[in-house]
Amino acid sequence: MLGVDKSASADEIKKAYRKLAKKYHPDLNPGDKAKAAEEKFKEASEAYEVLSDAEKKQRYDQFGHAGVDPQAGGGYGGFGGFGGGFGGFEDIFGSFFGGGFGGQSRRNPNAPQKGRDLKYAVDLTFEQACFGCEIELNVTRMEKCETCSGSGAEPGTSAATCSVCRGTGQVTTVQRTAFGSFQSSRPCSTCGGTGKVISNPCKACRGDGTVRKSRKIKVKIPAGIDTDQIISVSSQADAGKNGGPNGDLLVVARVRRHKIFVRQGYDIMCDFPITFVEAALGAEVQVPTIDGKVTYNIPEGTQTGTVFRLRGKGVPKLHGNGNRGDQYVTIKVETPKNLTEKQKEILRQFGDTVEPAKYNERKSFLDKMKEFLK
């Protein structure tokens, strides 16, 4: 929105915001341009509210809008949550509007407002996250009241413009001091800042224009999603105000641990135990993958810790057009325990017949140790 890079400095962000705020300020865009300019002005203000705060900017860089939205757990107040007027923006606006906002830069309380986003977490199996799936969520959201069509007024009646604030939703007071006159604004107590007074509130929604309902919503989980990644389902959250669009449903993935596999990005890690005999002589084994078993030939003389790569047997890449990561299989040579006397004797005989030179790693280590202890 501000047209700055992710690595932009605080001064660059501030300069970009000042330019847009001045361009789209409602006072400078009267007539037919007012509504479109107000939306741009609001978006720029929301963007600056996030990017001018180091903590919020970090959350936005990592999670996008969900990281700074209050309904998504991000603690973001939105355009209406700037704390009475615009609070921290006065230092910027004072430089080109001469003394803060006063009563001239208030937003229109009857302008369309987007509904709140809602955030839901879903638990997925390892396989569901790898291959994608469709889930059904039971979502509780605010919907437009069908009885009054969202007006908040009883059918057959309508809301009237507030006579106190004249529809602005704000009342302005002027305080005269030795240093001059200071103008301040606050929400109108008569209409609650809405600019409208409803004499006959709708009985179904009690004048709010929205009612709480539960809906079953199907959500497509894309293949390759990982824990803490977010799927945004457009317009499936709370209803907007004054004809504004619905908010978005933000679905946060939580992937359960697998009994065998460990995911690292789009690669899959797996430990595979083999016997002492299989390691020494080699063997054909069945290795598990998320696609099923695959046959792999363990070469003779395989050491514990050896890693084999199964290309294309990892996790499908998110929106990767069929591309996948790899699976890495780490060999664990298991030494047998609780041997019988006969088995021990066989191993002793075996040990006596094997030349020390056959143990390359042991020979190398003993040579190094001998050199070290000189």
N, C-alpha and C positions, 0 to 999 in steps of 0.2 A: 504493500500500500504506500509506504513512504519512498520506495524506489532506492533503498540503500542495500549494500551488501551485508551479509551475515557478520562480517568482521568490521563493520562501520564503527567509528569512534563515537563517543557521546556527543561531541560537537557536530559531527556529520549528521547524526540522527536529529539533533535539535534544529539544525539549519534546514534539513529536509522537511521537518514538521512545520516550521514557521512559514516556509514557502507555500505549502499546501493549505495550512490553516488560513492564511491571508487570502489565498485564491478562492477558497470555498466558504469563507465566513458568511453567514446569513445576511448580515448587514450590507455586504457588498454584492449580493446576488438577489435583488428584489424581483418581483413578478414571477414569470413562468419558470425562471431558473431556480427559484428558491428551494423547491422540494428536492431536486436532484443535488443541489449544492449542499443542502443540509445533510443528506446521506453521506456524501463524500467527506464533509466536515466531521461528521460523527466517526466515520471509519478512521480518518487520520488521527483524531483525538484518542481513539481506542488503541491504535497502533503505538502512538507515542507513550501512552500510559504504561504499556508493557515494556517497550524497548528502552525507556529512560530509567527503568528500575533493573539493576543488575541481576537480582534474584529472579524476577519475572522473565527477563530476557533469556536467562539460562534455561528455565522451564520451557519457554516457547521454542527455543532452539532444539530442545530434545523431544518435546511431545507435540509441538504445534499448538493450535488453539485450545486443545483439551488440557494442556498444562497450565493455562492461566484462566480457565473458566471456573467459576465457583461451583457449578453443578458437576464439573468433572474433577473436583478436588484441587483445583489450581489456585483458588483464592483470588480470582479476578472479578472486579466489581462491575465491569461493563460500563457503558456510557452513562448509565444512570447512577453509578456507584462511585462517582468521583468526589463525593463528600460535599454536596451543597454547591451548585455551580460547577466550577472546574478545579477549585483548589490549587494544585500545583502548577496549573497552566498560566496563572496570572502574571508571573514574571515574564513569560514570553509575549502574551497578548498586550501587556502594558506598554511594550516597546513600540507597538504600532496602532493601538487603539486608545492609548492615553489613560491609563488608570484602571485596569482590570475590566471586568465584564459589565458591572452595573446591571442595568435592566435591559440592555440592548442585545445581549448575546445569548439569551435563553433559548433553549430548544422548544419546539412546539410540542406540547404534551399530547396533542391529538395526531401527531405524525405516526406513520406505521412503525411498529417496533417488532423486531424478530423475537420469537419465543425463546425460552431458556433451553440450552442443550441439556441432555440427560446422559449420565454416565453409568454404564452397567458393566460388571466384570463377569466373564464366563470361563468356566473350567473346561479345558479340552484335554483329550487323551493325546499321547505323543503322536499316534497315527492320524488323528483328526487334524492336528496342526500341520503335519507333513503333507497330507494329501488334500486338505480342505474338506469342508462339509457344509451342511445347512442346519442351523439350529433354530429353535423357536424360543423367543423370550417373552415373558409376561411383564409388560411394561406399564407402569402406572404414570399417567401423564395428564396434563391439563388440556382439555379440548374445548372448542368453541361451543357455547351453550346452544342447543338446537331450539330451545323454546323462544329465546329472544334474538337468535342469530348473532349472538356476541355483543349486542348493544348494551346489555345490562339492565335495560328497561323492560317493564312488563309489556307484553304484546299489545299493540294498539296505542302505546305511548312512546315518547322519545325523551332523550336527555336534553336539558337546556344548558345554554352557555352560562357559565358562572358569572353572576353580576358583580362579584367582588373583584376578581382578577381579569374579567372580560375574556375568559377563555385561554389565557396565557398559562395558567397553572402556577403563577408566581405573583407575589405582591412585593412592591418595592418601597423601601423606606429611605429617607434622606436625613442624615445626621449632620448638623452644622457644628463645627468646632472652630477653635482659634486657627487651625491650620487649613480650613476650607470645608467644603461640603463633601461628605462621603456617602455614597449610594450603595445599598446592599439589597439583596433579594433573598426571599425564602419561599418555600412551598405554601401555596394558599391553604389555609386551614379549613376554609368553607368547602372546597371541592377536593381536598386531599392532594392537590397538585395535578389533577387530571384536566382541569379547565371546564369540566362539565358537572352538572348537578342532576342527579336522577331522583325525581320526586316519587316515582312508583317503581321501586326495584323489582326485577324479575324474581319470582319466588323460587324458580329452579336453581338459579346461580347466585341469588341474593345480591344482585347488582354487579357482580364481578365480570360477567360476560363469558366466564369459563367454568367448567365443572371437571372434577377429577374422575378419570375412568381408567380401567385396566384393559389393555389390548394385547393380544398375542401377535407378535411381529416376527416374521421369518427373516433371518440374517444369514447371508452367505459368507462363510469363512474361507478366505482364499488359501490355496495351498502354499505352504512355506512360512506361515505366520509364526511368530515366536512370542514368548512371554513379554508382557507390557506393551506390545504393539497394539495400535488402535484402529478399529474399523469404523468409519463414519457412515451412518445411514441417514441420508438427507431427509429432512422434514418429517421425522418420526418422533419428535419430542414435543415439548409444550407448545400450545398454540400461540401465535403472535397476537399483538394488540393492534387495534385500529387498522385491521387489514394486512398487517405485517406477516411475513412467512413464519412457518413453524420452525422451532429449533431442530437441531440434529441429534440423533441418537449415537452416542459414542460407546462402542463396545470394546472393552479392554480384554485382551487374551491372557489367560493364565494356563500354562501348559504343565500337566502333571509329569512327574518323573517317571522314567521307564525302568523296568527291572533289568534290562540288559544294555540299552543304548544310552549314550550321553551325547547331547548335541553341542557343537561348537560352531556357531554361525550356520552355514548350510552343510557342514560336514558332520558325520556321525562317528563316534568313537565306540569301540567295543573290545573288551578283553576276552581272549579265547584260551582256555586252559587245554594243554595237551599233556600226554604222558611222557615219561622219560624215554620210553622205547620209541614212541612216535617222533620225538625230537631227534633221536639218534639215527633212526632208520628212514625217516620220512613217512608220510602217510597222506591218504586222501580223506579230507574231512568235509563235513557239511557246516557251513558258516551261516548264521542267521543274519538276515537283512530285513529292512522294512517291507521289501517286496516278497519275502519268503526265503527259503534256503538256497544257497549257491554252493557248488562244489569247488573246493580249492585244494591244490596239491602242496602239502608242506614239504619242502626239500629236506633231505637228510642233513643232519648236523645243525639244525635250527636252534638258536640260542634263545633263552628267555629274554623278553624285551624287544624281540624283533617285531617290526611293524610292517604289515602288508597292506597295500592300497587296493580297494575295489572301486574302480572308476565308475562314476555315475550312479552309485548306490546310496548317495546321501539324500539330503532334503531337497525337494524341488524349490527352485529359487522363486521368491515372491515376484509375480508378474514377469517371470523369466522365460516365458515361451518354451517351456519344456526342459530348460537347462537345470541341472542338478549338481549338488555337491558330491563329495566322495565319502566312502566309508573306510575308516582306518582300523585294522584289526591288530591288536597287540597280543603277541604270543606270550603265554605264561606256562613255563615248563614246571609241572608239578612233581615234586619228589615224593615217592610213596612212603607211607608210615606203617608202623606195626607189622613189619615183615616177619615171616616165619624164619626159623633157623635155616631151613633148606634154601629159602630165597636169598638170605644173607650170604650163604656159602656160594651160591651161584654168582652173586655180585662180586664177592671177593676173588673168585676165579677169573671173572671177567676183568676186574681191575688189574690183576696180575699180568694179564695178556696184553693190556693196552700200553703202548709206549708213551712216555711222558711228552714226546713231541706232538702227540695227537691233541694235546690240550694247549692250543696256541695261546689263549688268553692267560692261562695259569703260568705257562712258561715265560711269557712276556712280563707278567707281574713279578715273578720270582727273580728275574734278571734285574729288574728295576730296584727291587728291594735289596738285592745283594749289593748293587752299586751304591745305594743310599746308606747302607750300614757299614761301608768300608771305613 
